[in-house]
C-alpha cells in the first residue's frame, strides 16, 4: 500500500497541494470578494415566518470597515486584543466578525447557549476586552462582567439591518408577545451607534486598511474554545493562515461543485462554531455565494420558509438535522428542487439517513471529519459519486494523516490506530496552555485522540472515539464538567456521567448518582445541573446507585458503566449544531 493512496481518489482537477496562499490575511480575502461580487447579495436572514433582511457584499464590506474603525479609534483596541462575539446566526454576525478581523483583533466566538458561569470562564480565560452580544442574552451580564476583563459591551438586535417596518414588527413581537427582551443593566453601546461612530471616522479620512500593518498568515485570528483532547475548555489558536488554508482546502476539494457567484447555501448550523464558520461563512463568501442565515433551526419547521423562498443549492448540517427534515411532511412532499449537494459534520452520519436523503432530495449528502484544532476539516468524501458509506472520506489537499499505535509507531495496514494529522490548517496551539500544546502537537503532529482505520484506497473510518467525550447533537460534552456540578449538590455523595445512544441527538447524557440524603430526586439533580450548565449538557436521565464501579485506587470507572449498555455504533466528527438557548433546555 502506498503512503498516500487517497491521492488516486481526488476529484478530477483537484490538486494534492493548495500551493502558496493568495492572501496574507483574512481581511485581504474579504475585501477581494467584496470587490468582485459587490452588488451581489451576500447574506439574507430568514425568520421562521419568512420575514427577512439582506446585505450586499459591498454593504457588508463598508459596515465591517466602520466596525473595525470603531474598535480601533473609539475603543482604542489594538492588534491582538480579543473581542468576544455572542450571537446566533443573523446579519450582524458577519459585519461584526469581519470588523474584528479587519481591526487586527482576535475573534472569540461564544456559544449563546452558555450559562453565566460558562461565559465567565471563556471571557476571563481569553482576556477579552470587548463583547458583542445579542440583546436577548444580556440579562446574564451583571453576573458575568465583574469577573472578566471586558471593558466595553456592544448590543445587537436580532432584526438588525432588516427593513424598518419589518424590524419594528419583530421588535414588538419580542417585547410584548415573546417577552424575550430583558432589561439591560450594564453600560453598553448599540451596534448602530458603534457603526455610526466608525463611519464618522472613515469620513474624516481614517483608512481601515491601515490597521493590518504587521498582520500576516501566522497572526492569531480567532480563539475557538474546545475541550480539545481533554475535558478542560481551552482556546484553540487559529491563525489567519490556518483559516485561509482550510477554506482553500475545502474549495479545492469541492472543485466545480461550488460555482463562483452561483450558489445559495442554507446556514442552519451556528456561525460561532468552526464548522459553519469555515465551510459556510468563509468558503461561500470567497466564492460569491448567497448565504441564507437561520437564527434557530429548531423546530425544523423554522427552515420551511427558507426552503420555499430561496433556490437553495447547498446545505450543511448534522445527522440530527437531516433526520429531522426527513420526518417533516412539508419537506418530504416538497423537497428542495435546486439542491445540488449537502455536507455532513458534527456527528456520525447514519447510513440510513444518507440513503433516504438522496431518495427524497435527489442529491447526495457527504460526510467529513475534523476538529476545532484543525479549523476544522481534515478529511472529506470526494464529491460527485466517489464517497464511501460509513467513511469520513480522504484527507483534503496539503494534509497528511497517519494512524499510530499506543507505542507511537505506525499501525499496520488495515488496523486501527490513533489519528495524527499535519497540515497548514493545524492550530498554533492552545491559548496560554503550553503543556497542553506540547502534548497535543508532539513531534509536529496533532494527536487527535480518535481511533480510525484506513482501507486500501486511503478512505478513513472512525472506529472509536475520544475516551469519554459525549456528543449531544454534535456538541462536545465532557463528563468531568457535569460530574463536578452534580457532586456540588449537598445531597450528592458521588456521581459519574456517560453518553447513551439517543435516536434524536445521537447521544444523551446519563448520570449515575450515589445519594448522600435519601430524599434526593431525579428532578432535583436535573434542576441543579440546568442552573449551572447549558441545556445540552443536562442529563436526560439519572440513575441512583448504592455505589459506583471503581479501580483499585478509587477512580470511578466510566468504562464499566458503558459496558452495561447494549452494543451501539457511536458517531463522531467536529462538534456543532445550531440552536437558541431554549432549544436544548
C-alpha positions as CSV (number, residue, x, y, z in Angstrom):
1,X,0.0,0.0,0.0
2,X,1.4,3.4,-0.9
3,X,1.9,6.0,1.8
4,X,-0.8,8.3,0.4
5,X,-3.3,6.0,-1.5
6,X,-6.0,8.6,-1.2
7,X,-4.4,10.8,-3.8
8,X,-5.7,8.5,-6.6
9,X,-9.3,9.3,-5.5
10,X,-9.2,13.1,-5.6
11,X,-11.9,14.5,-7.9
12,X,-10.7,15.4,-11.4
13,X,-8.8,18.7,-11.4
14,X,-8.1,18.6,-7.6
15,X,-4.5,19.4,-6.8
16,X,-2.8,17.4,-4.0
17,X,-1.3,20.6,-2.6
18,X,-3.0,24.0,-2.3
19,X,0.2,25.9,-3.0
20,X,1.1,29.3,-1.7
21,X,-1.6,31.5,-0.1
22,X,-3.2,34.1,-2.3
23,X,-3.9,36.4,0.6
24,X,-1.7,37.4,3.6
25,X,-4.7,37.8,5.9
26,X,-8.4,37.2,6.2
27,X,-9.3,40.8,5.6
28,X,-7.4,40.7,2.3
29,X,-9.6,37.8,1.1
30,X,-12.8,39.5,2.4
31,X,-12.1,42.7,0.6
32,X,-11.2,40.9,-2.6
33,X,-14.6,39.0,-2.5
34,X,-16.5,42.2,-1.7
35,X,-14.9,43.9,-4.7
36,X,-15.6,41.1,-7.1
37,X,-19.2,40.5,-6.0
38,X,-20.0,44.0,-4.8
39,X,-23.6,44.1,-6.0
40,X,-24.5,40.5,-5.2
41,X,-26.5,39.6,-2.1
42,X,-24.1,38.2,0.5
43,X,-26.4,37.4,3.3
44,X,-30.2,37.0,3.9
45,X,-31.5,36.4,7.4
46,X,-34.8,34.4,7.2
47,X,-37.1,34.2,10.2
48,X,-39.5,31.3,10.7
49,X,-42.4,33.3,9.4
50,X,-40.4,34.4,6.3
51,X,-39.6,37.9,7.4
52,X,-36.2,38.7,6.2
53,X,-33.4,41.2,5.6
54,X,-30.4,41.2,3.3
55,X,-27.0,42.7,2.9
56,X,-24.9,43.0,-0.3
57,X,-21.2,42.3,-0.4
58,X,-20.5,46.0,-0.8
59,X,-22.6,46.9,2.3
60,X,-21.1,44.2,4.4
61,X,-17.6,45.5,3.4
62,X,-18.5,49.1,4.3
63,X,-20.2,48.2,7.6
64,X,-17.4,45.9,8.8
65,X,-14.9,48.7,8.0
66,X,-16.9,51.0,10.2
67,X,-17.0,48.5,13.0
68,X,-13.2,47.9,12.7
69,X,-12.7,51.7,12.9
70,X,-15.0,51.9,16.0
71,X,-12.9,49.2,17.7
72,X,-9.6,50.9,17.0
73,X,-10.5,54.6,17.2
74,X,-13.3,54.7,19.7
75,X,-12.5,51.8,22.0
76,X,-8.7,52.1,21.5
77,X,-8.2,48.4,20.9
78,X,-5.0,47.2,19.3
79,X,-3.8,44.3,17.2
80,X,-4.1,41.1,19.1
81,X,-6.8,42.3,21.6
82,X,-9.6,39.8,22.0
83,X,-13.2,40.6,21.2
84,X,-15.9,38.1,22.2
85,X,-18.9,37.7,20.0
86,X,-22.0,36.0,21.3
87,X,-25.0,35.9,18.9
88,X,-27.0,33.4,16.8
89,X,-27.0,33.4,13.0
90,X,-28.0,36.9,12.0
91,X,-26.9,39.7,9.6
92,X,-24.9,41.4,12.4
93,X,-22.6,38.3,12.7
94,X,-20.6,38.8,9.5
95,X,-20.5,42.5,10.0
96,X,-19.1,42.2,13.5
97,X,-16.8,39.2,12.8
98,X,-15.3,40.8,9.7
99,X,-14.9,44.1,11.6
100,X,-13.0,42.3,14.4
101,X,-10.6,40.7,11.9
102,X,-10.2,43.9,9.9
103,X,-9.2,45.7,13.1
104,X,-6.4,43.2,13.6
105,X,-8.2,41.9,16.7
106,X,-8.8,38.3,17.7
107,X,-12.3,36.9,17.4
108,X,-13.6,34.9,20.4
109,X,-16.7,33.0,19.3
110,X,-19.0,32.3,22.1
111,X,-22.0,30.0,22.2
112,X,-25.2,31.8,23.1
113,X,-26.4,28.7,24.9
114,X,-23.7,29.3,27.6
115,X,-24.7,30.0,31.2
116,X,-23.2,32.8,33.2
117,X,-20.5,30.6,34.6
118,X,-19.5,29.3,31.2
119,X,-19.4,32.8,29.8
120,X,-17.2,33.9,32.8
121,X,-14.7,31.2,32.1
122,X,-14.4,31.9,28.4
123,X,-14.2,35.7,28.7
124,X,-11.8,35.5,31.6
125,X,-9.6,32.9,30.0
126,X,-9.4,34.7,26.7
127,X,-8.8,38.1,28.3
128,X,-11.4,39.6,26.0
129,X,-11.6,43.4,26.3
130,X,-14.9,43.9,24.4
131,X,-18.1,41.8,24.0
132,X,-20.7,42.0,21.2
133,X,-23.8,40.2,22.4
134,X,-27.4,39.7,21.2
135,X,-29.6,41.7,23.5
136,X,-31.8,38.7,24.2
137,X,-29.0,37.3,26.4
138,X,-27.8,40.5,28.1
139,X,-29.6,39.7,31.4
140,X,-26.6,37.5,32.3
141,X,-24.1,40.3,32.1
142,X,-24.3,41.8,35.7
143,X,-23.3,38.4,37.0
144,X,-20.6,37.8,34.3
145,X,-18.7,41.0,33.7
146,X,-17.2,41.7,37.2
147,X,-15.1,38.6,37.0
148,X,-13.8,39.3,33.5
149,X,-11.5,41.8,31.7
150,X,-14.3,43.1,29.5
151,X,-14.4,46.9,29.3
152,X,-16.9,47.5,26.6
153,X,-20.2,45.9,25.6
154,X,-22.0,46.3,22.3
155,X,-25.6,45.0,22.0
156,X,-27.2,43.7,18.8
157,X,-30.9,43.3,17.8
158,X,-32.0,40.1,16.1
159,X,-33.5,42.0,13.2
160,X,-30.6,44.5,12.8
161,X,-30.4,45.6,9.1
162,X,-34.0,44.5,8.3
163,X,-36.2,47.0,6.5
164,X,-37.5,49.5,9.1
165,X,-41.2,48.3,9.2
166,X,-40.3,44.6,9.4
167,X,-37.6,45.2,12.1
168,X,-40.2,47.1,14.1
169,X,-42.7,44.3,13.9
170,X,-40.1,41.7,15.0
171,X,-39.2,44.0,17.9
172,X,-42.8,44.4,19.1
173,X,-43.3,40.6,19.0
174,X,-40.1,40.1,21.0
175,X,-41.0,42.7,23.6
176,X,-44.7,42.2,24.1
177,X,-45.5,38.7,22.8
178,X,-42.4,36.5,23.4
179,X,-41.2,38.8,26.3
180,X,-37.7,37.8,25.2
181,X,-36.0,41.2,25.7
182,X,-34.6,41.6,29.2
183,X,-33.7,44.9,30.6
184,X,-30.0,45.6,30.0
185,X,-28.5,46.6,33.3
186,X,-24.9,47.3,32.3
187,X,-23.4,50.1,30.4
188,X,-23.5,49.4,26.7
189,X,-23.5,50.7,23.2
190,X,-26.0,49.7,20.5
191,X,-24.4,48.3,17.3
192,X,-26.0,51.1,15.2
193,X,-24.3,53.7,17.4
194,X,-21.0,51.9,17.1
195,X,-21.3,51.8,13.3
196,X,-22.2,55.5,13.1
197,X,-19.2,56.4,15.2
198,X,-16.9,54.3,13.0
199,X,-18.5,55.8,9.8
200,X,-17.7,59.3,11.0
201,X,-14.1,58.4,11.5
202,X,-14.0,56.9,8.0
203,X,-15.4,60.1,6.5
204,X,-12.7,62.0,8.4
205,X,-10.1,60.1,6.4
206,X,-9.3,57.1,8.6
207,X,-8.3,54.1,6.5
208,X,-9.3,50.7,7.9
209,X,-6.7,49.0,5.9
210,X,-4.0,50.7,8.0
211,X,-4.9,48.5,11.0
212,X,-3.4,45.4,9.3
213,X,0.2,46.5,9.4
214,X,2.2,43.5,10.6
215,X,-0.8,41.1,10.3
216,X,0.1,38.1,8.3
217,X,-0.6,34.3,7.9
218,X,0.9,33.5,11.3
219,X,-1.0,36.2,13.2
220,X,-3.7,34.9,15.6
221,X,-7.1,35.5,14.1
222,X,-9.5,33.5,16.4
223,X,-9.7,31.7,19.7
224,X,-12.1,28.9,19.2
225,X,-12.9,27.2,22.5
226,X,-13.0,23.5,22.7
227,X,-12.4,20.7,25.1
228,X,-9.6,19.5,22.8
229,X,-8.3,16.1,23.7
230,X,-9.2,16.6,27.4
231,X,-12.3,17.9,29.2
232,X,-10.8,21.3,30.1
233,X,-12.3,24.1,28.0
234,X,-9.4,25.9,26.3
235,X,-8.9,28.2,23.3
236,X,-7.5,26.7,20.1
237,X,-5.4,29.4,18.5
238,X,-6.3,29.6,14.8
239,X,-4.2,32.0,12.7
240,X,-5.2,33.8,9.5
241,X,-3.2,31.2,7.6
242,X,-5.0,28.3,9.3
243,X,-8.4,29.6,8.4
244,X,-7.5,30.7,4.9
245,X,-5.8,27.3,4.2
246,X,-8.8,25.3,5.4
247,X,-11.1,27.4,3.3
248,X,-8.9,26.8,0.2
249,X,-8.7,23.1,1.0
250,X,-12.4,22.8,1.0
251,X,-12.8,24.8,-2.2
252,X,-10.1,22.7,-3.9
253,X,-11.9,19.5,-2.8
254,X,-15.3,20.8,-3.9
255,X,-14.0,21.9,-7.3
256,X,-16.8,22.5,-9.8
257,X,-19.4,21.7,-7.2
258,X,-19.1,25.2,-5.8
259,X,-19.7,27.6,-8.7
260,X,-18.4,31.1,-8.2
261,X,-21.3,33.6,-7.8
262,X,-24.0,31.0,-8.4
263,X,-24.5,29.1,-5.1
264,X,-27.1,29.7,-2.4
265,X,-26.2,28.0,0.9
266,X,-28.6,27.4,3.7
267,X,-26.8,28.0,7.1
268,X,-28.7,26.4,9.9
269,X,-25.5,25.4,11.8
270,X,-24.3,28.2,14.1
271,X,-21.7,30.5,12.7
272,X,-20.0,30.8,16.1
273,X,-18.9,27.1,15.6
274,X,-15.8,26.5,13.5
275,X,-17.5,24.1,11.0
276,X,-20.1,26.6,9.8
277,X,-17.6,29.5,10.2
278,X,-15.1,28.0,7.8
279,X,-17.4,26.0,5.4
280,X,-20.5,28.1,5.2
281,X,-19.2,31.6,6.0
282,X,-15.6,31.7,4.6
283,X,-15.8,29.3,1.7
284,X,-19.0,30.6,0.3
285,X,-18.1,34.3,0.9
286,X,-14.9,33.7,-1.0
287,X,-16.9,32.1,-3.8
288,X,-19.5,34.8,-4.0
289,X,-22.3,32.7,-2.6
290,X,-25.7,33.9,-1.2
291,X,-25.8,32.8,2.4
292,X,-29.3,32.2,3.9
293,X,-28.9,32.6,7.7
294,X,-31.3,30.7,10.1
295,X,-31.2,32.1,13.6
296,X,-32.6,28.9,15.1
297,X,-33.1,25.6,13.3
298,X,-35.4,24.2,16.0
299,X,-38.1,23.1,15.4
300,X,-37.3,22.0,11.8
301,X,-40.3,24.0,10.6
302,X,-38.2,27.1,11.1
303,X,-36.5,26.2,7.9
304,X,-39.7,25.8,5.9
305,X,-39.9,29.4,4.6
306,X,-36.2,29.5,3.7
307,X,-36.6,26.4,1.5
308,X,-39.8,27.8,0.0
309,X,-38.5,31.3,-0.7
310,X,-34.9,30.7,-1.9
311,X,-33.2,28.5,-4.5
312,X,-31.1,26.5,-2.0
313,X,-28.3,24.7,-3.8
314,X,-26.1,23.8,-0.8
315,X,-26.8,22.7,2.8
316,X,-24.6,21.8,5.6
317,X,-25.8,20.1,8.7
318,X,-25.5,17.3,11.3
319,X,-27.2,13.9,11.2
320,X,-30.0,15.1,13.5
321,X,-30.9,18.0,11.2
322,X,-31.1,15.8,8.1
323,X,-33.1,13.2,10.0
324,X,-35.4,15.8,11.4
325,X,-36.2,17.2,8.0
326,X,-36.9,13.8,6.6
327,X,-39.6,13.4,9.3
328,X,-41.3,16.7,8.3
329,X,-44.2,16.2,5.9
330,X,-43.8,19.5,4.2
331,X,-40.2,18.7,3.4
332,X,-40.9,15.2,2.1
333,X,-43.9,16.4,-0.1
334,X,-42.0,19.4,-1.4
335,X,-38.2,18.7,-1.2
336,X,-35.9,21.5,-2.4
337,X,-35.8,21.3,-6.2
338,X,-32.5,23.1,-6.7
339,X,-30.4,21.4,-4.0
340,X,-27.1,20.1,-5.5
341,X,-25.1,19.0,-2.5
342,X,-25.2,18.6,1.3
343,X,-22.3,18.3,3.6
344,X,-22.5,16.5,7.0
345,X,-20.3,17.0,10.0
346,X,-20.7,17.4,13.7
347,X,-21.5,13.7,14.4
348,X,-21.7,10.4,12.6
349,X,-23.9,10.5,9.5
350,X,-26.2,7.4,9.7
351,X,-26.2,5.4,6.5
352,X,-30.0,5.1,6.6
353,X,-30.3,8.9,6.8
354,X,-27.8,9.4,3.9
355,X,-29.7,6.9,1.7
356,X,-33.1,8.4,2.5
357,X,-31.9,11.9,2.0
358,X,-30.7,11.1,-1.5
359,X,-34.0,9.4,-2.3
360,X,-36.1,12.4,-1.1
361,X,-34.0,15.2,-2.4
362,X,-32.3,13.6,-5.4
363,X,-28.9,14.9,-4.2
364,X,-26.2,13.4,-2.1
365,X,-25.1,14.2,1.4
366,X,-21.4,13.5,2.0
367,X,-19.5,13.3,5.3
368,X,-16.3,14.8,6.6
369,X,-14.2,14.8,9.7
370,X,-12.2,17.3,11.6
371,X,-11.6,19.1,14.9
372,X,-11.7,22.7,16.2
373,X,-7.9,22.4,16.3
374,X,-7.8,21.9,12.6
375,X,-10.0,24.9,11.5
376,X,-11.8,22.3,11.2
377,X,-11.7,20.0,8.2
378,X,-9.1,17.1,7.9
379,X,-11.0,14.7,5.6
380,X,-13.9,14.8,3.3
381,X,-15.6,12.3,1.0
382,X,-14.9,13.2,-2.6
383,X,-17.9,14.9,-4.2
384,X,-19.5,13.5,-7.3
385,X,-20.3,9.9,-6.5
386,X,-16.9,8.8,-5.1
387,X,-17.9,8.8,-1.4
388,X,-18.0,5.6,0.7
389,X,-20.8,4.8,3.0
390,X,-19.7,5.0,6.6
391,X,-16.4,6.6,5.8
392,X,-15.2,10.1,6.9
393,X,-13.5,10.3,3.5
394,X,-9.9,11.1,2.5
395,X,-7.5,13.8,3.6
396,X,-8.1,17.2,2.0
397,X,-5.2,18.6,-0.1
398,X,-1.9,19.5,1.7
399,X,-3.0,17.3,4.7
400,X,-1.2,14.2,6.0
401,X,-2.9,11.7,8.2
402,X,-1.3,8.8,10.0
403,X,-2.6,6.1,12.3
404,X,-0.3,5.2,15.2
405,X,-0.5,2.6,18.0
406,X,0.0,3.2,21.7
407,X,3.7,2.9,21.2
408,X,3.6,5.8,18.7
409,X,4.6,3.6,15.8
410,X,2.5,3.4,12.6
411,X,-0.4,1.0,12.9
412,X,-0.2,-2.0,10.4
413,X,-2.3,-1.6,7.2
414,X,-6.0,-2.1,7.9
415,X,-5.5,-2.0,11.7
416,X,-6.9,0.8,13.9
417,X,-4.7,3.4,15.3
418,X,-4.9,7.0,16.7
419,X,-5.4,9.6,14.0
420,X,-2.5,12.1,13.9
421,X,-2.5,15.0,11.5
422,X,-0.2,17.5,9.9
423,X,-1.1,20.4,7.6
424,X,-1.5,24.2,7.2
425,X,-4.9,24.1,9.0
426,X,-3.5,22.8,12.2
427,X,-3.7,25.3,15.1
428,X,-0.9,27.3,16.5
429,X,-1.6,25.8,19.9
430,X,-3.8,26.3,23.0
431,X,-4.1,29.8,24.4
432,X,-1.9,30.2,27.5
433,X,-1.5,26.4,27.9
434,X,2.0,25.4,26.8
435,X,1.9,22.0,28.4
436,X,-1.4,21.1,26.6
437,X,0.0,22.5,23.4
438,X,3.2,20.4,23.7
439,X,1.2,17.3,24.3
440,X,-1.3,17.8,21.5
441,X,1.4,18.8,18.9
442,X,4.1,16.3,20.0
443,X,6.5,15.6,17.2
444,X,4.9,18.2,14.9
445,X,1.7,16.2,14.5
446,X,-1.7,16.9,16.0
447,X,-2.7,13.9,18.2
448,X,-6.5,13.8,17.9
449,X,-7.2,11.0,20.4
450,X,-9.6,9.4,17.9
451,X,-9.2,5.9,16.6
452,X,-9.7,5.1,13.0
453,X,-8.7,2.6,10.3
454,X,-7.8,3.2,6.7
455,X,-8.8,0.9,3.8
456,X,-6.5,0.0,0.9
457,X,-7.8,3.0,-1.1
458,X,-7.0,5.5,1.6
459,X,-10.5,6.1,2.9
460,X,-10.7,6.5,6.7
461,X,-13.3,5.1,9.1
462,X,-13.7,6.2,12.7
463,X,-13.9,3.1,14.9
464,X,-13.7,4.6,18.4
465,X,-13.8,8.0,20.0
466,X,-12.2,10.2,22.4
467,X,-12.1,8.3,25.6
468,X,-15.0,9.8,27.4
469,X,-16.4,12.6,25.3
470,X,-20.2,12.6,24.8
471,X,-21.7,14.1,21.5
472,X,-25.1,15.6,22.0
473,X,-26.4,16.8,18.6
474,X,-22.8,17.5,17.7
475,X,-21.9,19.4,20.8
476,X,-19.0,18.1,22.9
477,X,-19.9,17.3,26.5
478,X,-17.2,16.3,28.8
479,X,-18.2,14.2,31.8
480,X,-15.8,15.8,34.3
481,X,-17.6,19.1,34.0
482,X,-21.1,17.6,34.5
483,X,-19.9,15.4,37.3
484,X,-18.3,18.3,39.2
485,X,-21.6,20.2,39.0
486,X,-23.6,17.2,40.2
487,X,-21.2,16.5,43.0
488,X,-21.5,20.1,44.3
489,X,-25.1,19.4,45.3
490,X,-25.3,19.0,49.1
491,X,-27.3,15.8,48.8
492,X,-25.0,14.0,46.4
493,X,-22.2,11.7,47.6
494,X,-20.6,11.0,44.2
495,X,-21.5,10.9,40.5
496,X,-20.5,9.5,37.2
497,X,-21.6,10.6,33.7
498,X,-21.6,8.7,30.4
499,X,-23.2,9.1,27.0
500,X,-26.0,6.8,26.0
501,X,-27.5,6.3,22.4
502,X,-30.3,8.6,21.6
503,X,-32.3,8.5,18.3
504,X,-32.8,12.3,18.1
505,X,-29.5,13.6,19.4
506,X,-27.0,10.8,18.6
507,X,-26.1,10.6,22.3
508,X,-27.7,11.9,25.5
509,X,-26.1,12.5,28.9
510,X,-26.9,9.9,31.6
511,X,-25.9,10.4,35.2
512,X,-25.3,7.8,37.9
513,X,-25.6,9.2,41.4
514,X,-24.9,7.9,44.9
515,X,-27.1,9.8,47.3
516,X,-26.0,11.4,50.5
517,X,-29.5,12.1,51.5
518,X,-32.4,9.7,50.7
519,X,-34.9,12.4,49.7
520,X,-32.8,13.5,46.6
521,X,-34.8,13.0,43.4
522,X,-34.0,12.8,39.7
523,X,-35.9,16.1,39.1
524,X,-33.7,17.9,41.7
525,X,-30.5,16.7,40.2
526,X,-31.6,17.8,36.7
527,X,-32.8,21.2,38.0
528,X,-29.4,21.7,39.8
529,X,-27.4,21.0,36.6
530,X,-29.7,23.2,34.5
531,X,-28.9,26.1,36.7
532,X,-25.1,25.8,36.0
533,X,-24.7,24.4,32.5
534,X,-26.0,24.8,29.0
535,X,-29.1,22.7,28.2
536,X,-27.3,20.1,26.0
537,X,-25.1,19.2,29.0
538,X,-28.1,18.4,31.3
539,X,-28.6,14.7,31.9
540,X,-31.7,13.3,30.2
541,X,-31.8,10.6,32.9
542,X,-30.5,10.0,36.4
543,X,-29.9,6.5,37.8
544,X,-29.4,6.2,41.6
545,X,-26.9,3.5,42.8
546,X,-25.7,2.3,46.1
547,X,-22.1,2.6,44.8
548,X,-20.2,3.2,41.5
549,X,-17.6,0.9,39.9
550,X,-14.0,1.9,40.9
551,X,-10.5,0.9,40.2
552,X,-8.1,-0.3,43.0
553,X,-7.0,3.3,43.6
554,X,-10.6,4.6,43.9
555,X,-11.1,6.1,40.4
556,X,-14.6,5.8,39.1
557,X,-14.7,3.5,36.0
558,X,-16.9,5.0,33.4
559,X,-16.0,2.2,31.0
560,X,-17.7,-0.3,33.3
561,X,-20.9,1.8,33.2
562,X,-20.7,2.0,29.4
563,X,-20.1,-1.8,29.3
564,X,-23.6,-2.3,30.8
565,X,-25.2,-0.7,27.7
566,X,-26.2,-2.7,24.6
567,X,-23.7,-2.6,21.7
568,X,-24.2,0.5,19.6
569,X,-22.3,2.4,17.0
570,X,-21.3,5.8,18.2
571,X,-20.7,8.7,15.9
572,X,-18.1,11.4,15.8
573,X,-16.7,14.4,13.8
574,X,-16.4,18.0,14.7
575,X,-18.7,19.5,17.3
576,X,-21.6,21.6,16.1
577,X,-25.3,22.4,15.7
578,X,-27.3,25.5,15.7
579,X,-29.7,26.4,18.5
580,X,-31.4,29.1,20.5
581,X,-30.9,29.0,24.3
582,X,-34.3,27.2,24.7
583,X,-33.6,24.6,22.0
584,X,-31.8,22.0,24.2
585,X,-33.3,23.0,27.5
